[in-house]
Amino acid sequence: MRDAVIVDAVRTAVGKRGGALSRMHAASLSAHVLGALADRVRLDPGLVDDVVWGCVGTLGMQSGCIARSAVLAAGWPEHVPGVTVDRQCGSSQQAVHQAAAGVISGQYDVAVAGGVEMMSAVPLGSARAAGNFGEPHGPLVWDRYNGVRFNQGMGAQLIADEYGLTRTELDQHALDSHARAAAAIDGGRFKDQITAVDVTDAEGRTHAFDTDEGVRRGGTLEALARLRPAFDEDGTITAANSSQISDGSAALLITTSEFAEAQGWTPIARIHTAVVTGTDPVTMLKGPIPATAKALAKSGLSVDDIGAFEINEAFASVSLAWLRETGADYERLNPNGGAMALGHPIGGSGARIMTTLVHHMRDEGIRYGLQSMCEGGGMANATILELI
């Protein structure tokens, strides 16, 4: 039987809004990680059957099938195609699922999955603002939910209220995320997964950008407590316990064990189980809970079998509610920090997180890792990886 393995995974450091990556074109940044991935494993790009690329804001520099533009910008052969995937924040995790399915089915021998989002240039919600035919979803959807408009921030607040998560708990989770990310940077844990990008600042000076830009050090609960709620004046969700608006890209090389052996490649991990599910679109962000349950049931594994969990920190309430429901070990959750510290370049986050996960599994000798992300509209992907 054919399988799907991850040969290597690479990412850029994540840039903050208006930061180091903000002057780059999305196709250029995507091309950079494609080239870095090929260089790392001596991949002949002509062998790639498809580039499956996640992106949410597909307008402006990210329009016109950014996947295809990335292939051409990388200088890869014209016969290599690309397809752009939008499953909201889980777009590039879905790209991995689609690439793996193509490999297992025999439609592909080699695929590259990943994604990009340049939120500095294409802000969240830009596509909605640019529409000429009204807001998305349409009257039948609004009627189904009694006119309630979907809002991720309010969804996060509803989750915090449902699970009784206090402001202190949410803020401490944010502080932990930054502390873990800072420790990972200081310990060189991201070194092997990041490809440096030459960037030019506003003064025309060029330097290599290779360190995640959003990590803050020395925060305290007292300082975070002074921040105003972001979505509800009496709420507990703030800018500090939410994910950061970011720029970034990541890519993974996916093939079969047999093809990898023939090429002399040593894969890192096998894609053991891949699922996707939906949840209600009002609270919207609870999807990782049923997605995790579905992945564990399908795999025959238990929570205790998983050595590392990457649950996207879209908001602190999302990952803490997931923790309450699953009973997972907090120390195994986002051990190198999450989106509150590292940032959340939405279309590229799934691939960024999986890159971080597979390198962590290899470095620590962890057999199974699980990743899940909440997604706009009330959906979630979950993936279980097995170390080879």
Buried (B, 14 or more C-beta within 10 A) or exposed (E): EEBBBBBBBBBBBBBBBEBBBBBBBBBBBBBBBBBBBBEBBEBEBEBBBBBBBBBBBBEBBBBEBBBBBBBBBBEBEEEBBBBBBBBBBBBBBBBBBBBBBBBBEEEBBBBBBBBBBBBBBBEBEBBEEEEEEEEEBEEEEBEEEEEEEBEBBBBBBBBBBEBEBEBEBBBBBBBBBBBBBBBBBEEEBBEEBBBBBEBEEEEEEEEEBBBBBBBBEEBEEEEBEEEEBBBBEEBBBBBBBBBBBBBBBBBBBBBBBEBBEEBEBEBBBBBBBBBBBEBEBBBBBBBBBBBBBBBBEBBEBEBEEBBBBBBBBBBBBBBBBBBBBBEBBEEBBBBBBBBBBBBBBBBBBBBBBBBBBBBBBBEEEBBBBBBBBBBBBBBBBBBBBBBB
